[in-house]
Amino acid sequence: MTNPTDTAILTENLGRIYKLRNTKKGENTERVALEGVSLQVNRGELFGLLGPNGAGKSTLIKILVTLLAPSSGKAFVAGHDVWAEAQAIRPKINMVSGGESVGYGLLTVEENLWMFSQFYGLDNGAARRRIKELMTQVGMADRLKSKSSDLSTGLRQKMNIVRGFLTDPEILFLDEPTLGLDVNAGLQIRELVRGWMKQHPERSILLTTHYMMEADDLCDRIAIIDQGKVLACDTPTNLKRTLQKDAIFHLQTTPLGEKAQQLAGVSGIHKFTHTAQDGSDTLEMILQAEDALGNVISTINQAGAQLLNLSKREATLEDVFIHLVGRSLSDATQ
């Protein structure tokens, strides 16, 4: 057994079962949210968690931040048991969830953040310096005196993210932190994350995101979870290498309509996604071998469509997700 004190986060065969209420006779009275989840997040690691809605990500995070008890197995955060030693964990962690409302609207941004810093016992002067520093990093130094209620959704989310870093936690949980932010705001947040990890190499972050590029760009390792089980866990590079033996093609065709589903029965196709656009369709395919491409093109022609463009490319993290889960992350979160 790995010593929990040597890790930031450690779970061993973790499980969580929910009891369902108001079920009819004969219906299942339980729902398995997590089953046999064993993960290790090392100190100084930025660890990513990818999965569709309902995969068990939120349940796992709630257990790790001591808001929910596991049904089976063990979980340790900062070397402490999440259920038996919750009070020892809470001062060492912080959490930010994308899209959540935070603070009091009548207070200014600075007042809200200062109030939160006092919950953690930060020195008054140090807290105010830290607030100004972080707000400058996210491009909001000019909003310190603005009422929180006057901020746009994106600016409130940036304030929320600053709150997460404000206490300089030993372990920070970022649950969809850039959800709803524009491209520039997302870049600022990623730079903040990188800078914080560089300044504090002993700190750790657990990140969930719906943005594959964000996960690929930031994470040291990634776990892909679906239906409460961990399907794979490795570095982004190693995960992509698992598909290097497969041929990955991008095809553009004239509209296929419902006939696109005929491709599901073509021999040699491991996975494929179909996106209908104005005037053309896009197909992303993972083939077991390149010689299966002939069958694909023949099926497209038989469906009355024409091939407009064809290109082969290297595997991406999205390809790995589709390979394991069976659909793209964007489809899996709708």
Secondary structure per residue as TSV (DSSP state, phi and psi in degrees):
chain	resnum	aa	ss	phi	psi
A	1	M	-	360.0	132.2
A	2	T	-	-64.9	137.6
A	3	N	-	-72.1	119.4
A	4	P	G	-57.5	-29.1
A	5	T	G	-70.7	-14.4
A	6	D	G	-88.2	-2.7
A	7	T	E	-125.2	161.9
A	8	A	E	-80.4	-45.9
A	9	I	E	-138.0	136.7
A	10	L	E	-142.9	125.3
A	11	T	E	-122.8	142.6
A	12	E	E	-131.6	110.3
A	13	N	E	51.6	42.8
A	14	L	E	-72.4	135.9
A	15	G	E	-138.4	152.6
A	16	R	E	-146.0	125.3
A	17	I	E	-120.1	130.7
A	18	Y	E	-98.3	136.0
A	19	K	E	-84.4	125.6
A	20	L	-	-90.6	134.8
A	21	R	S	-97.5	159.9
A	22	N	S	56.5	34.9
A	23	T	-	-82.6	150.7
A	24	K	-	-82.3	160.9
A	25	K	T	-59.0	130.3
A	26	G	T	92.6	-14.7
A	27	E	S	-82.2	155.5
A	28	N	-	-65.1	130.3
A	29	T	-	-96.3	2.8
A	30	E	E	-132.3	150.5
A	31	R	E	-129.3	125.4
A	32	V	E	-84.2	115.1
A	33	A	E	-93.9	-35.8
A	34	L	E	-137.4	141.2
A	35	E	E	-142.8	113.9
A	36	G	E	60.9	39.7
A	37	V	E	-83.8	116.2
A	38	S	E	-122.1	113.5
A	39	L	E	-138.2	152.6
A	40	Q	E	-134.4	121.9
A	41	V	E	-107.3	119.6
A	42	N	E	-80.4	157.2
A	43	R	T	-64.4	135.1
A	44	G	T	82.3	10.5
A	45	E	-	-105.4	141.4
A	46	L	E	-102.0	106.9
A	47	F	E	-108.2	129.4
A	48	G	E	-102.4	147.1
A	49	L	E	-127.3	115.8
A	50	L	E	-115.6	138.9
A	51	G	-	-179.4	157.6
A	52	P	-	-71.8	169.8
A	53	N	T	-57.9	136.0
A	54	G	T	83.1	6.8
A	55	A	S	-75.7	-21.8
A	56	G	S	116.8	2.5
A	57	K	H	-61.1	-49.7
A	58	S	H	-64.0	-39.4
A	59	T	H	-62.1	-43.9
A	60	L	H	-61.0	-45.1
A	61	I	H	-65.0	-41.8
A	62	K	H	-60.0	-36.6
A	63	I	H	-67.4	-44.4
A	64	L	H	-67.7	-29.7
A	65	V	T	-95.0	15.5
A	66	T	T	69.2	25.0
A	67	L	S	-94.3	-12.0
A	68	L	S	-146.0	138.7
A	69	A	-	-87.3	140.6
A	70	P	-	-72.7	153.5
A	71	S	S	-86.1	-26.7
A	72	S	E	-157.4	164.3
A	73	G	E	78.4	-170.4
A	74	K	E	-131.0	151.4
A	75	A	E	-143.7	134.3
A	76	F	E	-127.4	137.3
A	77	V	E	-129.0	128.4
A	78	A	T	54.2	33.4
A	79	G	T	83.8	1.7
A	80	H	E	-114.9	145.1
A	81	D	E	-67.0	128.3
A	82	V	T	-65.6	-25.6
A	83	W	T	-97.0	-43.7
A	84	A	T	-81.6	-24.1
A	85	E	T	-129.4	39.9
A	86	A	H	-58.1	-39.1
A	87	Q	H	-66.5	-26.9
A	88	A	H	-78.2	-24.4
A	89	I	H	-81.4	-42.7
A	90	R	G	-57.1	-38.7
A	91	P	G	-68.5	-14.0
A	92	K	G	-99.2	-2.2
A	93	I	E	-126.8	165.6
A	94	N	E	-150.8	162.9
A	95	M	E	-145.0	140.1
A	96	V	E	-127.8	128.7
A	97	S	E	-115.7	132.3
A	98	G	T	-63.3	135.4
A	99	G	T	82.4	-1.2
A	100	E	-	-79.8	149.6
A	101	S	-	-83.3	136.6
A	102	V	-	-142.3	144.8
A	103	G	S	85.2	-179.9
A	104	Y	-	-109.9	125.7
A	105	G	T	-60.4	-30.3
A	106	L	T	-78.0	-16.8
A	107	L	S	-87.0	154.5
A	108	T	B	-74.1	167.9
A	109	V	H	-57.7	-47.1
A	110	E	H	-62.2	-41.5
A	111	E	H	-64.9	-40.8
A	112	N	H	-62.0	-47.5
A	113	L	H	-67.8	-38.6
A	114	W	H	-63.6	-43.0
A	115	M	H	-58.7	-43.3
A	116	F	H	-64.6	-38.4
A	117	S	H	-62.0	-31.2
A	118	Q	H	-73.5	-26.9
A	119	F	H	-60.2	-30.2
A	120	Y	T	-97.7	3.6
A	121	G	T	76.7	24.9
A	122	L	-	-71.1	144.4
A	123	D	-	-60.1	138.7
A	124	N	H	-55.7	-52.2
A	125	G	H	-64.4	-42.9
A	126	A	H	-63.9	-38.7
A	127	A	H	-63.4	-44.6
A	128	R	H	-67.1	-37.6
A	129	R	H	-65.3	-41.6
A	130	R	H	-65.5	-39.9
A	131	I	H	-60.7	-47.0
A	132	K	H	-64.2	-40.0
A	133	E	H	-62.4	-48.6
A	134	L	H	-69.1	-39.9
A	135	M	H	-65.1	-31.9
A	136	T	H	-67.1	-40.6
A	137	Q	H	-64.0	-30.2
A	138	V	T	-99.1	12.7
A	139	G	T	72.8	30.0
A	140	M	-	-125.3	23.5
A	141	A	G	-60.2	-30.1
A	142	D	G	-81.4	-0.1
A	143	R	G	-108.6	7.9
A	144	L	T	-58.2	-36.3
A	145	K	T	-94.4	3.2
A	146	S	S	-79.0	144.3
A	147	K	B	-68.1	140.9
A	148	S	G	-59.8	-32.8
A	149	S	G	-68.1	-17.7
A	150	D	G	-90.3	-3.7
A	151	L	S	-81.9	149.9
A	152	S	-	-71.7	168.7
A	153	T	H	-58.6	-43.2
A	154	G	H	-63.9	-40.9
A	155	L	H	-70.1	-35.6
A	156	R	H	-63.5	-37.4
A	157	Q	H	-66.9	-38.4
A	158	K	H	-65.2	-38.8
A	159	M	H	-61.9	-40.4
A	160	N	H	-61.4	-41.5
A	161	I	H	-66.7	-39.8
A	162	V	H	-58.3	-41.6
A	163	R	H	-55.4	-38.6
A	164	G	H	-64.7	-39.0
A	165	F	H	-84.2	-17.0
A	166	L	H	-58.1	-40.0
A	167	T	T	-85.1	0.9
A	168	D	-	50.1	57.4
A	169	P	-	-69.2	158.0
A	170	E	S	-68.7	-37.1
A	171	I	E	-136.4	127.2
A	172	L	E	-115.1	130.0
A	173	F	E	-102.6	118.2
A	174	L	E	-112.8	106.1
A	175	D	E	-103.6	101.3
A	176	E	S	54.1	53.8
A	177	P	T	-66.3	-27.3
A	178	T	T	-102.0	13.5
A	179	L	T	-59.3	124.2
A	180	G	T	83.8	-1.2
A	181	L	-	-87.0	150.1
A	182	D	-	-74.9	175.5
A	183	V	H	-59.4	-47.0
A	184	N	H	-65.0	-41.2
A	185	A	H	-64.5	-39.4
A	186	G	H	-62.3	-40.0
A	187	L	H	-63.4	-41.3
A	188	Q	H	-61.7	-40.7
A	189	I	H	-68.2	-40.8
A	190	R	H	-64.4	-36.8
A	191	E	H	-66.3	-38.0
A	192	L	H	-62.0	-43.9
A	193	V	H	-62.1	-48.2
A	194	R	H	-60.2	-45.5
A	195	G	H	-62.5	-41.6
A	196	W	H	-64.9	-42.8
A	197	M	H	-66.4	-35.3
A	198	K	H	-69.1	-40.3
A	199	Q	H	-72.3	-27.5
A	200	H	-	-128.8	73.2
A	201	P	T	-64.0	-11.7
A	202	E	T	-89.5	-9.7
A	203	R	-	-83.2	162.8
A	204	S	E	-134.6	150.8
A	205	I	E	-131.0	135.2
A	206	L	E	-109.1	119.8
A	207	L	E	-116.1	129.1
A	208	T	E	-110.2	142.7
A	209	T	-	-155.7	153.9
A	210	H	S	-98.0	0.9
A	211	Y	-	-104.7	108.1
A	212	M	H	-58.9	-41.5
A	213	M	H	-60.0	-39.7
A	214	E	H	-63.8	-44.9
A	215	A	H	-64.5	-44.3
A	216	D	H	-64.0	-37.2
A	217	D	H	-74.9	-37.7
A	218	L	H	-99.8	-35.8
A	219	C	-	-84.3	139.4
A	220	D	S	-74.2	-44.2
A	221	R	E	-138.4	158.7
A	222	I	E	-136.6	137.5
A	223	A	E	-110.4	133.2
A	224	I	E	-104.3	124.3
A	225	I	E	-123.1	140.2
A	226	D	E	-152.1	139.0
A	227	Q	T	52.3	38.7
A	228	G	T	79.9	3.1
A	229	K	E	-121.8	145.9
A	230	V	E	-82.3	119.4
A	231	L	E	-90.0	-29.3
A	232	A	E	-163.3	152.0
A	233	C	E	-152.1	117.6
A	234	D	E	-171.7	-177.3
A	235	T	-	-70.4	154.3
A	236	P	H	-54.5	-40.6
A	237	T	H	-63.1	-46.2
A	238	N	H	-68.5	-34.8
A	239	L	H	-62.2	-42.4
A	240	K	H	-68.9	-30.2
A	241	R	H	-66.7	-23.7
A	242	T	T	-64.3	-19.5
A	243	L	T	-103.6	3.8
A	244	Q	T	-64.3	-24.6
A	245	K	T	-73.5	-17.2
A	246	D	S	-93.6	152.6
A	247	A	E	-94.1	126.8
A	248	I	E	-114.4	124.1
A	249	F	E	-126.2	146.7
A	250	H	E	-113.6	121.4
A	251	L	E	-122.5	141.9
A	252	Q	E	-120.8	129.7
A	253	T	E	-131.8	167.2
A	254	T	S	-68.2	162.8
A	255	P	-	-52.4	130.1
A	256	L	-	-98.6	-28.0
A	257	G	G	62.1	-142.6
A	258	E	G	-68.2	-17.9
A	259	K	G	-69.8	-10.1
A	260	A	G	-60.1	-29.0
A	261	Q	G	-67.4	-16.6
A	262	Q	G	-62.2	-24.9
A	263	L	G	-68.5	-22.7
A	264	A	G	-61.6	-25.5
A	265	G	G	-95.1	3.3
A	266	V	S	-74.9	129.9
A	267	S	T	-64.4	133.9
A	268	G	T	100.3	-10.6
A	269	I	E	-88.7	120.4
A	270	H	E	-83.9	-49.3
A	271	K	E	-146.2	150.0
A	272	F	E	-153.3	151.1
A	273	T	E	-124.0	148.1
A	274	H	E	-127.3	126.4
A	275	T	E	-124.7	121.1
A	276	A	E	-87.6	131.6
A	277	Q	E	-127.4	175.5
A	278	D	T	-67.5	111.7
A	279	G	T	85.2	-9.6
A	280	S	E	-158.9	162.7
A	281	D	E	-118.8	151.5
A	282	T	E	-116.7	132.1
A	283	L	E	-121.4	129.1
A	284	E	E	-112.6	123.5
A	285	M	E	-130.1	138.0
A	286	I	E	-108.2	113.6
A	287	L	E	-102.8	143.0
A	288	Q	S	-68.0	-26.5
A	289	A	S	-158.5	153.7
A	290	E	G	-65.6	-25.9
A	291	D	G	-68.7	-9.6
A	292	A	G	-73.9	-13.3
A	293	L	H	-62.9	-33.4
A	294	G	H	-60.6	-42.2
A	295	N	H	-64.9	-36.1
A	296	V	H	-63.9	-49.4
A	297	I	H	-64.2	-38.9
A	298	S	H	-62.7	-41.1
A	299	T	H	-66.6	-37.8
A	300	I	H	-62.6	-43.6
A	301	N	H	-65.5	-40.2
A	302	Q	H	-65.4	-26.3
A	303	A	T	-80.5	-0.4
A	304	G	T	85.5	15.0
A	305	A	-	-109.5	166.7
A	306	Q	-	-121.0	144.7
A	307	L	E	-80.7	122.9
A	308	L	E	-98.5	-34.0
A	309	N	E	-156.2	146.5
A	310	L	E	-144.9	130.4
A	311	S	E	-147.1	148.5
A	312	K	E	-104.9	143.9
A	313	R	E	-143.9	170.1
A	314	E	-	-77.8	158.5
A	315	A	-	-67.6	144.7
A	316	T	-	-116.6	171.0
A	317	L	H	-63.5	-33.7
A	318	E	H	-62.2	-39.2
A	319	D	H	-61.6	-41.5
A	320	V	H	-62.3	-43.6
A	321	F	H	-61.2	-46.7
A	322	I	H	-62.0	-41.2
A	323	H	H	-59.7	-39.6
A	324	L	H	-87.8	-40.7
A	325	V	H	-94.7	-27.4
A	326	G	S	98.6	-2.6
A	327	R	S	-157.2	164.3
A	328	S	-	-71.2	160.2
A	329	L	H	-64.7	-37.5
A	330	S	H	-64.7	-39.2
A	331	D	H	-69.5	-36.6
A	332	A	H	-74.3	-12.7
A	333	T	T	-106.4	5.8
A	334	Q	-	-90.1	360.0
